[in-house]
């Protein structure tokens, strides 16, 4: 069994996955993320779960850490 590669080296995170992770990085709860983005709570959970899988992350904090550079680029993009 080989370890999962980070998204920066493998599958890229979608725009929505990055949005959800960026809000999570700012301490938002899943419910708050859902309200802010106008999507369902279950959609937030799905985006996070998919991002964790792509990143090979263990949990929310690990995913935010692994995606930090991508999140920063998303937040500073016009």
GULUM-717788 format. One record per residue (C-alpha): x, y, z; residue in one letter; residue number from 1. Coordinates in nm, 3 decimals, decimal comma, m for minus. Layout:
N
       px       py       pz  aa    i
        X        Y        Z   a  NUM
...
END
This chain:
78
       px       py       pz  aa    i
    0,000    0,000    0,000   x    1
    0,142    0,342   m0,098   x    2
    0,075    0,664    0,092   x    3
   m0,163    0,913   m0,064   x    4
   m0,006    1,205   m0,245   x    5
   m0,105    1,560   m0,148   x    6
   m0,343    1,734   m0,388   x    7
   m0,066    1,967   m0,500   x    8
    0,109    1,662   m0,646   x    9
   m0,199    1,461   m0,740   x   10
   m0,566    1,539   m0,783   x   11
   m0,636    1,909   m0,749   x   12
   m0,904    2,037   m0,518   x   13
   m1,210    2,189   m0,683   x   14
   m1,292    2,557   m0,641   x   15
   m1,577    2,469   m0,403   x   16
   m1,359    2,233   m0,196   x   17
   m1,108    2,517   m0,156   x   18
   m1,384    2,760   m0,058   x   19
   m1,514    2,521    0,208   x   20
   m1,164    2,452    0,340   x   21
   m1,083    2,824    0,349   x   22
   m1,390    2,891    0,562   x   23
   m1,302    2,596    0,784   x   24
   m0,952    2,744    0,820   x   25
   m1,113    3,062    0,952   x   26
   m1,290    2,861    1,221   x   27
   m1,635    2,841    1,066   x   28
   m1,855    2,546    1,161   x   29
   m2,010    2,327    0,893   x   30
   m2,347    2,497    0,956   x   31
   m2,192    2,844    0,918   x   32
   m2,014    2,738    0,597   x   33
   m2,342    2,604    0,457   x   34
   m2,523    2,932    0,534   x   35
   m2,244    3,149    0,393   x   36
   m2,216    2,954    0,067   x   37
   m2,589    2,888    0,031   x   38
   m2,547    2,511    0,023   x   39
   m2,672    2,230    0,246   x   40
   m2,496    2,106    0,557   x   41
   m2,461    1,765    0,389   x   42
   m2,294    1,928    0,087   x   43
   m2,037    2,089    0,318   x   44
   m1,965    1,750    0,474   x   45
   m1,928    1,595    0,128   x   46
   m1,690    1,868    0,006   x   47
   m1,478    1,830    0,319   x   48
   m1,472    1,451    0,298   x   49
   m1,369    1,465   m0,070   x   50
   m1,098    1,722    0,007   x   51
   m0,965    1,507    0,293   x   52
   m0,946    1,210    0,058   x   53
   m0,768    1,404   m0,216   x   54
   m0,521    1,549    0,032   x   55
   m0,469    1,229    0,229   x   56
   m0,567    1,425    0,540   x   57
   m0,659    1,270    0,874   x   58
   m0,894    1,546    0,985   x   59
   m1,003    1,908    0,935   x   60
   m0,689    2,067    1,079   x   61
   m0,462    1,839    0,878   x   62
   m0,654    1,917    0,557   x   63
   m0,628    2,293    0,618   x   64
   m0,256    2,257    0,682   x   65
   m0,198    2,052    0,365   x   66
   m0,406    2,288    0,149   x   67
   m0,269    2,611    0,302   x   68
   m0,091    2,731   m0,014   x   69
   m0,392    2,660   m0,235   x   70
   m0,625    2,834    0,013   x   71
   m0,399    3,139    0,027   x   72
   m0,391    3,165   m0,354   x   73
   m0,772    3,137   m0,365   x   74
   m0,821    3,410   m0,105   x   75
   m0,586    3,654   m0,281   x   76
   m0,714    3,589   m0,635   x   77
   m0,927    3,866   m0,793   x   78
END
